[in-house]
């Protein structure tokens, strides 16, 4: 794999019970990936600050980090969760 090759990653968005596949470059930030996944899953633009990203079970604290810097592999799985838990009704 070369540095410029695209990554296909699966992003789970449990808020809408959906998994989307995003094609991203290794120089994409986690913030950009999160915004793209939320838009694809919901069909609208949401405030991405209300969501967090987990990769390999760990919270991605610095969302300005690139996919390449975090060693995100092709076909990796990530999850986008709300920052606050939703009340059960």
Contact map, one row per residue, 1 for C-alpha under 8 A:
11101000000000000000000000000000000000000000000000000000000000000000000000000000000000000
11111000000000000000000000000000000000000000000000000000000000000000000000000000000000000
11111000000000000000000001000000000000000000000000000000000000000000000000000000000000000
01111100000000000000000011000000000000000000000000000000000000000000000000000000000000000
11111110000000000000000011000000000000000000000000000000000000000000000000000000000000000
00011111000000000000001111000000000000000000000000000000000000000000000000000000000000000
00001111100000000000011111000000000000000000000000000000000000000000000011100000000000000
00000111110000000000111100000000000000000000000000000000000000000000000001110000000000000
00000011111000000000111100000000000000000000000000000000000000000000000011111100000000000
00000001111100000011110000000000000000000000000000000000000000000000000000111100000000000
00000000111110000011110000000000000010000000000000000000000000000000000000001111000000000
00000000011111001111000000000000000000000000000000000000000000000000000000001111000000000
00000000001111111111000000000000000011001000000000000000000000000000000000000011100000000
00000000000111111110000000000000000000000000000000000000000000000000000000000011100000000
00000000000011111100000000000000000000000000000000000000000000000000000000000000110000000
00000000000011111100000000000000000000001100000000000000000000000000000000000000000000000
00000000000111111110000000000000000000000000000000000000000000000000000000000000000000000
00000000000111111111000000000000000000001000000000000000000000000000000000000000000000000
00000000011111001111100000000000000000001000000000000000000000000000000000000000000000000
00000000011110000111110000000000000010011000000000000000000000000000000000000000000000000
00000001111000000011111000000000000010000000000000000000000000000000000000000000000000000
00000011111000000001111100000000100110000000000000000000000000000000000000000000000000000
00000111100000000000111110000000000000000000000000000000000000000000000000000000000000000
00000111100000000000011111010000100000000000000000000000000000000000000000000000000000000
00011110000000000000001111110000000000000000000000000000000000000010000000000000000000000
00111110000000000000000111110000000000000000000000000000000000000111100100000000000000000
00000000000000000000000011111000000000000000000000000000000000000111000000000000000000000
00000000000000000000000111111101100000000000000000000000000000000111000000000000000000000
00000000000000000000000000111111100000000000000000000000000000111110000000000000000000000
00000000000000000000000000011111110000000000000000001000000000111110000000000000000000000
00000000000000000000000000001111111000000000000100000000000000110000000000000000000000000
00000000000000000000000000011111111100000000000000000000000000000000000000000000000000000
00000000000000000000010100011111111110000000000000000000000000000000000000000000000000000
00000000000000000000000000000111111111000000000100011000000000000000000000000001000000000
00000000000000000000000000000011111111100000110100000000000000000000000000000000000000000
00000000000000000000010000000001111111110000000000000000000000000000000000000000000000000
00000000001010000001110000000000111111111000000000000000000000000000000000000000000000000
00000000000010000000000000000000011111111111110100000000000000000000000000000001000000000
00000000000000000000000000000000001111111111110000000000000000000000000000000000000000000
00000000000000000001000000000000000111111111000000000000000000000000000000000000000000000
00000000000010010111000000000000000011111110000000000000000000000000000000000000000000000
00000000000000010000000000000000000001111111100000000000000000000000000000000000000000000
00000000000000000000000000000000000001111111100000000000000000000000000000000000000000000
00000000000000000000000000000000000001110111110000000000000000000000000000000000000000000
00000000000000000000000000000000001001100111111000000000000000000000000000000000000000000
00000000000000000000000000000000001001100001111100000000000000000000000000000000000000000
00000000000000000000000000000000000000000000111111100000000000000000000000000000000000000
00000000000000000000000000000010011001000000011111110000000000000000000000000000000000000
00000000000000000000000000000000000000000000001111110000000000000000000000000000000000000
00000000000000000000000000000000000000000000001111110000000000000000000000000000011100000
00000000000000000000000000000000000000000000001111111000000000000000000000000001111000000
00000000000000000000000000000000010000000000000111111100001100000000000000000001111000000
00000000000000000000000000000100010000000000000000111110001100000000000000000111100000000
00000000000000000000000000000000000000000000000000011111111100000000000000000111100000000
00000000000000000000000000000000000000000000000000001111111100000000000000001110000000000
00000000000000000000000000000000000000000000000000000111110000000000000000001100000000000
00000000000000000000000000000000000000000000000000000111111000000000000000000000000000000
00000000000000000000000000000000000000000000000000000111111100000000000000000000000000000
00000000000000000000000000000000000000000000000000011110111110000000000000000000000000000
00000000000000000000000000000000000000000000000000011110011111100000000000000000000000000
00000000000000000000000000000000000000000000000000000000001111100000000000000000000000000
00000000000000000000000000000000000000000000000000000000000111111000000000000000000000000
00000000000000000000000000001110000000000000000000000000000111111100000000000000000000000
00000000000000000000000000001110000000000000000000000000000001111100000000000000000000000
00000000000000000000000000001100000000000000000000000000000001111110110000000000000000000
00000000000000000000000001111100000000000000000000000000000000111111110000000000000000000
00000000000000000000000011111100000000000000000000000000000000001111111100000000000000000
00000000000000000000000001110000000000000000000000000000000000000111111100000000000000000
00000000000000000000000001000000000000000000000000000000000000001111111100000000000000000
00000000000000000000000000000000000000000000000000000000000000001111111100000000000000000
00000000000000000000000000000000000000000000000000000000000000000011111110000000000000000
00000000000000000000000001000000000000000000000000000000000000000011111111010000000000000
00000010100000000000000000000000000000000000000000000000000000000000001111110000000000000
00000011100000000000000000000000000000000000000000000000000000000000000111110000000000000
00000011110000000000000000000000000000000000000000000000000000000000000011111000000000000
00000001110000000000000000000000000000000000000000000000000000000000000111111100000000000
00000000111100000000000000000000000000000000000000000011000000000000000000111110000000000
00000000111100000000000000000000000000000000000000001111000000000000000000011111000000000
00000000001111000000000000000000000000000000000000001110000000000000000000001111100000000
00000000001111000000000000000000010001000000000000111100000000000000000000000111110000000
00000000000011100000000000000000000000000000000000111100000000000000000000000011111000000
00000000000000100000000000000000000000000000000001110000000000000000000000000001111110000
00000000000000000000000000000000000000000000000001110000000000000000000000000000111110000
00000000000000000000000000000000000000000000000001000000000000000000000000000000011111000
00000000000000000000000000000000000000000000000000000000000000000000000000000000011111100
00000000000000000000000000000000000000000000000000000000000000000000000000000000000111110
00000000000000000000000000000000000000000000000000000000000000000000000000000000000011111
00000000000000000000000000000000000000000000000000000000000000000000000000000000000001111
00000000000000000000000000000000000000000000000000000000000000000000000000000000000000111
